[in-house]
Amino acid sequence: MRGNTARCAVPMGYRHELVQTLIDFERAPAFAIALTDPVGDATVREGLLVEGPQGWGEFSPPGAGAEADGDAALVRWLTAAIEPGTVGWPDPVRGRVPVAVSVPVVDVRRAREIVDGSPCRTATVEVGAGGLDDDTARVAAVREVLGPEGALRCDARGRWDAQTARTAVAALDAAAGGLEFVERPCATLDDLVRLRKEIDVRIAAHATMRDTLSDPAVPVDPRLREAADVVVLACGPLGGARRALRVAESSGLPCVVTSMWETTIGLAAGLAVAGALPELPFACQLGTRPLLTGDLVAASRSLVADADGCLPVAPMPPAPQPELLEQFAMADPARVAWWRERLRAAISAS
């Protein structure tokens, strides 16, 4: 490849003990794509694309402060980004994955519009950012559009303590006519353990969740089995598809795969995990591409659910289109510099 290159070692534990490759990190395209609706405080999805000898990956960790372990989190995102272009993904056991439509914190009219415009028969509704009345109204509207046969779950993003969560989950479960599970109702394992004893709705917790004193060398905090019924896997924060599958095995619990609002290139990694899991009891939370106002790949390769509410598992991500890289190129030089510094930090720490 042309230009300045950096030598990057893929961590041990992959198919080969050590894989060395030359990747032109300095030329990694920076992108910024607006969201159709705000997600938390975010109104735009930013990141870098990384090209390896075999293809492309996406490096788009959340903004500063979103990860408790700093550079270690950046290293995991980098590992996930270079995996498809170097060693590739594990072989799938299924060719298609059922996915859920995601409903952010929006008004009732917009919630109906999002679900009605999707072929998915499962919906994930974000809650906990405003009043409970607004949350229950949004959930009830989604249930009305889905119908009684659809599956509905809520994601509170760790916004509640155990006592608040107990009241909220009961109200949301009633509004939904039954929740499939509630994701991240609390921010700590202690609260989740307490809550799980007090509610009948299944609790889903992210595999990266661990209390302050837990051993970072252990793939999954052992208390997760006491705190949750379902483990949520996100490829970027876990360090790639292979590590996500090892984490899933270590958890000993049913798993669901979620996105981090990536472009199709990043979403493809989550699909690789979902496609390789031995069992897939839940629709995966990978139906988020329509909540971006654009994509970096050809329309025919963009990961939008088909008429059955499924996405295809591919052996590698599609390549970005030059005209779309230009259209969605990050325009602010300061933001470009900030992202390149994050990438350098990840390389230095790896």
Phi, psi and chi 1 to 4 in degrees:
 res  aa     phi    psi   chi1   chi2   chi3   chi4
   1 MET       -  153.7  -54.7  178.6   79.7      -
   2 ARG   -83.3  164.4  -61.0 -169.8  -54.9  -86.6
   3 GLY    85.4 -175.9      -      -      -      -
   4 ASN   -67.9  136.5  -64.4  -32.2      -      -
   5 THR  -122.9  155.5   56.2      -      -      -
   6 ALA  -122.5  141.3      -      -      -      -
   7 ARG   -90.2  123.8 -165.0  164.2  178.9   79.7
   8 CYS  -124.7  126.9 -179.2      -      -      -
   9 ALA   -92.9  125.1      -      -      -      -
  10 VAL   -74.5  128.2  177.6      -      -      -
  11 PRO   -56.5  153.3  -25.4   34.9      -      -
  12 MET   -61.8  156.1  -66.9 -178.2   65.6      -
  13 GLY   108.8   -7.1      -      -      -      -
  14 TYR   -84.3 -172.2  -75.3  150.6      -      -
  15 ARG   -57.9  -38.0 -170.8  169.7  -60.6  165.3
  16 HIS  -107.5  150.2  -53.0  -70.2      -      -
  17 GLU   -59.0  -39.9  -80.5 -166.5    4.0      -
  18 LEU  -147.8  127.1 -171.2   63.8      -      -
  19 VAL  -116.6  123.5  177.2      -      -      -
  20 GLN  -107.5  135.9  -66.6  -78.7  -12.5      -
  21 THR  -147.5  154.7 -175.8      -      -      -
  22 LEU   -99.9  120.7  -69.5  175.4      -      -
  23 ILE  -126.2  132.8  -63.6  177.4      -      -
  24 ASP   -83.9   77.3 -168.4   -6.9      -      -
  25 PHE   -63.8  -33.7  -71.1  112.4      -      -
  26 GLU   -66.3  -23.1  -69.5  -58.2  -43.3      -
  27 ARG  -101.8   10.1  -68.3  177.4 -179.8  -97.2
  28 ALA   -58.7  121.3      -      -      -      -
  29 PRO   -64.2  135.0  -17.9   30.6      -      -
  30 ALA   -99.8  132.3      -      -      -      -
  31 PHE  -125.3  157.7   65.3   86.2      -      -
  32 ALA  -146.4  117.4      -      -      -      -
  33 ILE  -124.2  125.1  -57.2  176.8      -      -
  34 ALA   -66.3  148.3      -      -      -      -
  35 LEU   -87.4  149.2  -58.6  174.3      -      -
  36 THR   -68.2  -31.5   60.8      -      -      -
  37 ASP  -141.3  144.2  -59.0  -84.2      -      -
  38 PRO   -58.9  143.0  -22.4   33.8      -      -
  39 VAL  -118.0  105.0  178.0      -      -      -
  40 GLY    62.9 -126.4      -      -      -      -
  41 ASP   -91.6   -4.2  -65.3  -30.1      -      -
  42 ALA   -85.8  137.1      -      -      -      -
  43 THR  -121.5   -3.3   58.0      -      -      -
  44 VAL  -144.6  147.9   64.3      -      -      -
  45 ARG  -106.8  121.7 -166.1   68.2  174.7   91.2
  46 GLU  -118.5  160.4  -63.6  179.1  -19.1      -
  47 GLY   170.2 -171.0      -      -      -      -
  48 LEU  -126.4  148.6  -59.7  169.7      -      -
  49 LEU  -102.6  137.9  -64.3 -174.2      -      -
  50 VAL  -119.1  124.8  176.7      -      -      -
  51 GLU  -103.8  125.4 -175.4 -177.7   12.8      -
  52 GLY  -107.5  178.8      -      -      -      -
  53 PRO   -57.1  -29.6  -24.5   34.3      -      -
  54 GLN  -104.1   -4.8  -62.4 -175.7   49.2      -
  55 GLY   154.2 -162.3      -      -      -      -
  56 TRP  -110.7  153.0  -66.5   80.3      -      -
  57 GLY  -138.6  170.2      -      -      -      -
  58 GLU  -119.3  129.4  179.9  175.1  -35.9      -
  59 PHE  -111.2  100.5  177.5   78.4      -      -
  60 SER  -144.6   55.0   55.7      -      -      -
  61 PRO   -62.1  152.1   21.7  -31.3      -      -
  62 PRO   -58.5  165.7  -21.1   32.1      -      -
  63 GLY   -63.2  168.1      -      -      -      -
  64 ALA   -53.4  135.3      -      -      -      -
  65 GLY    94.8  -12.6      -      -      -      -
  66 ALA   -80.2  -20.0      -      -      -      -
  67 GLU  -116.9  132.4  -61.6  -78.1    0.7      -
  68 ALA   -74.9  -24.2      -      -      -      -
  69 ASP  -107.5   22.5   46.8   -3.5      -      -
  70 GLY    51.3 -120.0      -      -      -      -
  71 ASP   -60.1  -32.0  -74.0   -7.9      -      -
  72 ALA   -61.7  -38.0      -      -      -      -
  73 ALA   -67.1  -40.3      -      -      -      -
  74 LEU   -62.6  -37.6  -65.3 -177.9      -      -
  75 VAL   -63.0  -41.5  169.8      -      -      -
  76 ARG   -63.6  -42.5  -69.2 -166.2  -66.0  -87.5
  77 TRP   -62.7  -39.7  -84.8   88.8      -      -
  78 LEU   -64.4  -43.7  176.1   61.6      -      -
  79 THR   -58.7  -43.4  -56.9      -      -      -
  80 ALA   -64.2  -36.3      -      -      -      -
  81 ALA   -70.0  -35.9      -      -      -      -
  82 ILE   -90.1  -11.9   64.8  177.6      -      -
  83 GLU   -57.8  -51.7 -177.4 -178.0   32.4      -
  84 PRO   -64.9  -29.3   22.0  -32.7      -      -
  85 GLY   -88.4   -2.0      -      -      -      -
  86 THR  -121.8  -72.4   52.4      -      -      -
  87 VAL   -97.2   -8.9  -64.9      -      -      -
  88 GLY    76.3 -176.7      -      -      -      -
  89 TRP  -105.8  160.8  -70.0  -38.4      -      -
  90 PRO   -62.2  157.0  -18.7   30.2      -      -
  91 ASP   -67.0  136.9  -66.5  -27.6      -      -
  92 PRO   -79.9  159.2   29.1  -34.4      -      -
  93 VAL  -110.4   -3.0  -62.4      -      -      -
  94 ARG  -146.8  152.3   60.4 -175.1   63.0   83.2
  95 GLY   -97.6  -16.9      -      -      -      -
  96 ARG  -136.5  148.8  -63.4  165.2   76.1 -121.5
  97 VAL  -128.2  125.1  170.0      -      -      -
  98 PRO   -69.0  139.5   24.1  -31.3      -      -
  99 VAL  -129.2  162.8  -62.4      -      -      -
 100 ALA  -105.4  147.9      -      -      -      -
 101 VAL   -83.1  139.0   56.9      -      -      -
 102 SER  -102.6  132.1  -70.4      -      -      -
 103 VAL  -116.9  106.6 -178.6      -      -      -
 104 PRO   -73.1 -172.5   23.9  -27.6      -      -
 105 VAL   -75.5   94.9  178.3      -      -      -
 106 VAL  -132.7  170.7  -67.3      -      -      -
 107 ASP   -75.4  171.8   61.2   30.6      -      -
 108 VAL   -60.4  -43.0  167.1      -      -      -
 109 ARG   -59.5  -46.3 -179.8 -158.9   59.0   79.3
 110 ARG   -68.0  -36.9  178.1   61.6  178.2  144.2
 111 ALA   -60.1  -45.3      -      -      -      -
 112 ARG   -60.1  -43.6  -70.0  175.3 -177.7  -85.3
 113 GLU   -61.5  -44.4 -175.7  177.6   75.6      -
 114 ILE   -62.4  -47.7  -68.5  170.3      -      -
 115 VAL   -71.7  -39.3  178.5      -      -      -
 116 ASP   -65.6  -28.4 -167.1   44.6      -      -
 117 GLY   -86.5    2.7      -      -      -      -
 118 SER  -113.6  143.8  169.4      -      -      -
 119 PRO   -81.3   -5.0   31.2  -34.6      -      -
 120 CYS   -68.0  143.7  -60.9      -      -      -
 121 ARG  -103.0   10.5  -58.5  -50.4  -55.3  153.2
 122 THR  -130.9  141.4  -60.9      -      -      -
 123 ALA  -132.6  140.8      -      -      -      -
 124 THR  -110.6  120.8  -58.1      -      -      -
 125 VAL  -110.5  123.6 -178.2      -      -      -
 126 GLU   -75.6  136.9 -175.5  178.7  -12.8      -
 127 VAL  -138.9  171.2  -65.3      -      -      -
 128 GLY    93.5   -5.4      -      -      -      -
 129 ALA   -88.7  -17.9      -      -      -      -
 130 GLY  -134.6 -147.6      -      -      -      -
 131 GLY   -77.9  153.8      -      -      -      -
 132 LEU   -64.2  -34.3 -176.3   55.6      -      -
 133 ASP   -61.1  -41.6  -71.9  -14.9      -      -
 134 ASP   -64.2  -41.2  -70.8  -19.7      -      -
 135 ASP   -62.7  -47.0  -73.0  -18.0      -      -
 136 THR   -66.5  -35.1   54.6      -      -      -
 137 ALA   -64.9  -41.7      -      -      -      -
 138 ARG   -64.2  -44.4 -172.4 -179.3  -43.9  111.9
 139 VAL   -64.2  -43.3  166.4      -      -      -
 140 ALA   -62.5  -38.4      -      -      -      -
 141 ALA   -65.7  -41.1      -      -      -      -
 142 VAL   -64.8  -41.5  170.0      -      -      -
 143 ARG   -60.7  -40.7  169.1   56.2   71.7 -162.3
 144 GLU   -61.5  -40.2 -174.8  176.1  -14.0      -
 145 VAL   -73.4  -42.0  177.5      -      -      -
 146 LEU   -65.7  -35.2  -83.6 -179.8      -      -
 147 GLY    86.1  171.3      -      -      -      -
 148 PRO   -67.6  -20.7   23.4  -33.4      -      -
 149 GLU   -86.7  -15.5  -58.9  -56.7  -41.4      -
 150 GLY   -74.1  154.9      -      -      -      -
 151 ALA   -97.1  138.1      -      -      -      -
 152 LEU  -134.0  130.2 -161.0  159.3      -      -
 153 ARG  -133.6  160.0   70.7  -81.8  -69.2 -107.2
 154 CYS  -118.7  149.0  -69.8      -      -      -
 155 ASP  -124.8  114.7 -177.8   -0.8      -      -
 156 ALA   -95.8   -3.9      -      -      -      -
 157 ARG    54.3   34.8  -63.3  178.0  174.1  -95.6
 158 GLY    68.8   26.7      -      -      -      -
 159 ARG   -85.7  -10.7  -67.8  174.6  171.4  129.3
 160 TRP  -113.4  154.2  -61.0  -40.9      -      -
 161 ASP   -85.5  175.4   57.7   31.6      -      -
 162 ALA   -62.8  -40.7      -      -      -      -
 163 GLN   -66.7  -45.5 -178.1  175.4   -7.3      -
 164 THR   -63.5  -41.2  -56.5      -      -      -
 165 ALA   -62.8  -39.0      -      -      -      -
 166 ARG   -58.4  -45.7 -177.4  173.3   61.8 -109.9
 167 THR   -68.1  -44.6  -59.4      -      -      -
 168 ALA   -66.0  -43.7      -      -      -      -
 169 VAL   -64.1  -38.8  170.8      -      -      -
 170 ALA   -61.5  -43.2      -      -      -      -
 171 ALA   -67.7  -41.0      -      -      -      -
 172 LEU   -70.6  -37.4  -66.4  166.7      -      -
 173 ASP   -62.2  -40.8 -171.0   44.9      -      -
 174 ALA   -66.5  -43.1      -      -      -      -
 175 ALA   -64.9  -32.8      -      -      -      -
 176 ALA   -82.6  -11.2      -      -      -      -
 177 GLY    65.2   29.7      -      -      -      -
 178 GLY   113.5  117.4      -      -      -      -
 179 LEU   -93.4  140.7  -71.8  172.9      -      -
 180 GLU   -66.8  -45.1 -173.1  175.2   39.6      -
 181 PHE  -166.2  167.2   56.2   75.2      -      -
 182 VAL  -117.2  127.0   57.6      -      -      -
 183 GLU   -97.8  134.5 -177.8  179.6  -12.7      -
 184 ARG    47.6   52.9  -63.3 -174.5  -70.9 -176.8
 185 PRO   -66.1  -30.4   22.8  -33.0      -      -
 186 CYS  -130.7  162.1  -54.6      -      -      -
 187 ALA   -91.4  -14.0      -      -      -      -
 188 THR  -123.8  153.1   69.3      -      -      -
 189 LEU   -65.8  -35.9  -71.7  175.6      -      -
 190 ASP   -56.5  -46.5  -79.6  -16.5      -      -
 191 ASP   -65.9  -39.3  -86.1  -11.5      -      -
 192 LEU   -65.5  -41.0  -72.8 -173.0      -      -
 193 VAL   -59.2  -45.6  169.6      -      -      -
 194 ARG   -63.9  -45.1 -172.8  156.4   50.1 -111.0
 195 LEU   -65.6  -39.8  177.7   64.3      -      -
 196 ARG   -62.0  -27.8 -171.4  164.1  175.5 -108.4
 197 LYS   -76.4  -13.2  -64.9  173.8 -178.2  177.2
 198 GLU  -113.0   -7.4  -61.5  173.8  -16.7      -
 199 ILE  -128.1  160.6   64.9  173.2      -      -
 200 ASP   -97.6  -16.6  -65.1  -33.2      -      -
 201 VAL   -72.8  137.2  176.4      -      -      -
 202 ARG   -62.9  144.5  -77.2  178.6  -70.3 -152.9
 203 ILE  -108.3  132.5  -67.5  174.7      -      -
 204 ALA  -110.7  131.7      -      -      -      -
 205 ALA  -127.7  145.3      -      -      -      -
 206 HIS   -70.4  142.9  -80.2 -133.9      -      -
 207 ALA   -62.0  -24.8      -      -      -      -
 208 THR   -78.6   -7.3   50.4      -      -      -
 209 MET   -70.7  129.8 -171.4  172.2 -174.7      -
 210 ARG  -157.2  149.3   54.5 -178.7   69.6 -126.0
 211 ASP   -79.2  164.4  -79.2  -12.7      -      -
 212 THR   -54.5  -39.9  -54.3      -      -      -
 213 LEU   -91.3    3.3  -61.1  178.8      -      -
 214 SER   -73.5  155.4   60.3      -      -      -
 215 ASP   -77.3  117.1 -176.0   -4.5      -      -
 216 PRO   -65.9  -16.2   23.2  -32.7      -      -
 217 ALA   -77.3  -16.7      -      -      -      -
 218 VAL   -83.7  126.6  176.9      -      -      -
 219 PRO   -55.8  -40.5  -23.5   32.5      -      -
 220 VAL  -133.4  134.1  176.5      -      -      -
 221 ASP   -58.9  123.4 -167.0  -52.2      -      -
 222 PRO   -55.3  -26.4  -23.4   32.8      -      -
 223 ARG   -73.1   -9.1  -63.4 -167.2   66.5 -153.0
 224 LEU   -61.3  -34.1 -158.6   63.0      -      -
 225 ARG   -67.6  -27.4  -65.7  176.2 -169.9  158.1
 226 GLU   -82.6  -24.4 -173.3 -177.6   -3.6      -
 227 ALA   -96.0  -20.8      -      -      -      -
 228 ALA  -141.0  158.7      -      -      -      -
 229 ASP  -103.7  -20.7  -54.3  -79.3      -      -
 230 VAL  -136.9  139.7 -179.7      -      -      -
 231 VAL  -106.0  132.8  169.4      -      -      -
 232 VAL   -99.8  125.8 -177.9      -      -      -
 233 LEU  -107.8  127.8  -53.4  172.3      -      -
 234 ALA  -123.2  121.5      -      -      -      -
 235 CYS   -60.2  -48.3 -163.3      -      -      -
 236 GLY   -59.6  -55.0      -      -      -      -
 237 PRO   -62.6  -23.2  -25.8   35.5      -      -
 238 LEU   -90.0  -14.5  -71.6  173.4      -      -
 239 GLY    98.3   25.7      -      -      -      -
 240 GLY   112.3  171.5      -      -      -      -
 241 ALA   -65.9  -42.9      -      -      -      -
 242 ARG   -64.4  -44.3  -78.0  174.2  171.4   75.0
 243 ARG   -68.2  -35.8 -170.9  167.4 -172.0  -84.1
 244 ALA   -61.2  -39.1      -      -      -      -
 245 LEU   -68.5  -36.5  -68.6  171.0      -      -
 246 ARG   -66.0  -40.2  -69.0 -161.6  -61.6  -87.1
 247 VAL   -63.3  -42.5  166.7      -      -      -
 248 ALA   -58.9  -44.0      -      -      -      -
 249 GLU   -64.8  -41.6 -177.3  177.8   11.0      -
 250 SER   -65.3  -31.5  -62.3      -      -      -
 251 SER   -68.4  -34.0   75.7      -      -      -
 252 GLY    69.5   15.7      -      -      -      -
 253 LEU  -122.4  159.1  -67.1  171.5      -      -
 254 PRO   -58.7  147.0  -19.4   30.3      -      -
 255 CYS  -124.4  152.1  -67.2      -      -      -
 256 VAL  -133.0  142.6   63.3      -      -      -
 257 VAL  -100.8  137.8 -175.6      -      -      -
 258 THR  -123.6  160.2 -167.3      -      -      -
 259 SER   -97.7  170.0   86.5      -      -      -
 260 MET  -116.6   32.4  -60.9  -67.7  -72.1      -
 261 TRP    66.3   36.4  -52.9   85.7      -      -
 262 GLU   -77.7  170.2  -60.2   99.6  -28.6      -
 263 THR   -71.6  177.2   71.4      -      -      -
 264 THR   -55.1  -36.2  -78.3      -      -      -
 265 ILE   -63.6  -40.2  -67.3  170.8      -      -
 266 GLY   -75.5  -39.9      -      -      -      -
 267 LEU   -59.8  -32.9  -82.0  176.8      -      -
 268 ALA   -58.7  -30.4      -      -      -      -
 269 ALA   -68.2  -41.3      -      -      -      -
 270 GLY   -62.2  -38.5      -      -      -      -
 271 LEU   -65.0  -34.1  -82.0  169.1      -      -
 272 ALA   -62.1  -40.6      -      -      -      -
 273 VAL   -64.7  -49.9  176.6      -      -      -
 274 ALA   -61.2  -36.2      -      -      -      -
 275 GLY   -70.9  -22.9      -      -      -      -
 276 ALA  -101.9  -10.6      -      -      -      -
 277 LEU   -62.3  137.5  -78.3  169.4      -      -
 278 PRO   -59.6  -38.1  -23.5   33.3      -      -
 279 GLU  -131.3  146.8  -63.4 -179.1    1.5      -
 280 LEU  -137.7   81.8 -162.1   65.0      -      -
 281 PRO   -76.3  -15.4   27.4  -33.7      -      -
 282 PHE  -127.0  148.7  -56.1  104.5      -      -
 283 ALA   -61.5  136.9      -      -      -      -
 284 CYS   -86.0  151.1  -71.2      -      -      -
 285 GLN   -88.7   61.1  -62.5  173.7  172.7      -
 286 LEU  -119.1   12.4  -62.5  169.9      -      -
 287 GLY   -91.9   39.9      -      -      -      -
 288 THR   -96.7  -10.0   54.3      -      -      -
 289 ARG   -56.0  -38.5 -143.1  -55.5  -74.9  151.9
 290 PRO   -63.8  -12.9  -26.9   37.3      -      -
 291 LEU   -88.0    3.1  -66.9  178.9      -      -
 292 LEU   -98.9  145.0  -61.0 -179.9      -      -
 293 THR   -78.9   -3.6   57.4      -      -      -
 294 GLY  -165.6 -176.3      -      -      -      -
 295 ASP  -146.9  170.7 -156.3   -6.1      -      -
 296 LEU  -106.1    0.7  -59.2  173.7      -      -
 297 VAL  -119.4  167.5  -56.5      -      -      -
 298 ALA   -58.0  147.6      -      -      -      -
 299 ALA   -55.8  -35.3      -      -      -      -
 300 SER   -69.6  -17.0   61.0      -      -      -
 301 ARG  -106.9   -4.7  -57.1  -64.7  -55.7  -82.4
 302 SER   -66.6  137.0 -168.8      -      -      -
 303 LEU   -85.2   81.7  -72.4  174.0      -      -
 304 VAL  -115.1  132.6  178.1      -      -      -
 305 ALA   -56.4  142.9      -      -      -      -
 306 ASP   -79.4 -174.0   63.6   19.9      -      -
 307 ALA   -62.6  -21.4      -      -      -      -
 308 ASP   -93.9    4.5  -64.2  -37.9      -      -
 309 GLY    75.0   30.6      -      -      -      -
 310 CYS  -122.6  161.2  -66.4      -      -      -
 311 LEU  -123.5  147.7  -71.1  173.4      -      -
 312 PRO   -82.5  143.7   31.3  -34.9      -      -
 313 VAL   -89.9  124.7  178.2      -      -      -
 314 ALA  -113.8  153.2      -      -      -      -
 315 PRO   -70.3  -19.1   24.1  -33.2      -      -
 316 MET  -159.1  159.5   61.6 -171.3  -59.3      -
 317 PRO   -70.0  153.1   -9.0   22.8      -      -
 318 PRO   -68.9  156.4   25.1  -32.7      -      -
 319 ALA   -81.4  149.1      -      -      -      -
 320 PRO   -69.5  152.8   27.4  -35.0      -      -
 321 GLN   -90.9  132.0  -62.9  -65.7  -65.6      -
 322 PRO   -54.1  -40.9  -25.9   33.9      -      -
 323 GLU   -68.3  -29.7   65.3  -85.4   14.7      -
 324 LEU   -78.7  -34.7  -66.3  172.6      -      -
 325 LEU   -60.4  -37.8  -74.2  176.8      -      -
 326 GLU   -70.9  -42.7 -177.9  177.3   -5.5      -
 327 GLN   -62.5  -40.4  178.4 -178.5  -12.9      -
 328 PHE  -106.6   20.9  -65.2  109.6      -      -
 329 ALA   -62.9  138.2      -      -      -      -
 330 MET   -64.7  124.2 -163.3  177.8  -65.8      -
 331 ALA   -91.0  -24.8      -      -      -      -
 332 ASP   -85.0  113.2 -178.2   -7.0      -      -
 333 PRO   -57.1  -33.7  -22.2   32.9      -      -
 334 ALA   -66.6  -39.7      -      -      -      -
 335 ARG   -68.6  -39.1  -67.8  -61.4  -63.7  169.4
 336 VAL   -60.1  -45.8  174.1      -      -      -
 337 ALA   -62.1  -39.3      -      -      -      -
 338 TRP   -62.7  -43.6 -174.7   82.1      -      -
 339 TRP   -67.7  -39.2  -85.9  100.6      -      -
 340 ARG   -66.7  -33.3  -62.8 -149.0 -178.3  -76.6
 341 GLU   -67.7  -37.8 -178.0   54.4   38.1      -
 342 ARG   -62.6  -41.4  -63.5 -167.6   89.8 -162.1
 343 LEU   -64.6  -42.2 -177.5   56.6      -      -
 344 ARG   -62.5  -39.2  -66.5 -173.1 -167.6  101.2
 345 ALA   -62.0  -40.4      -      -      -      -
 346 ALA   -65.7  -42.0      -      -      -      -
 347 ILE   -64.5  -43.9  -65.1  167.1      -      -
 348 SER   -64.4  -34.2  -62.1      -      -      -
 349 ALA   -84.4  -12.4      -      -      -      -
 350 SER   -81.9      -   63.2      -      -      -
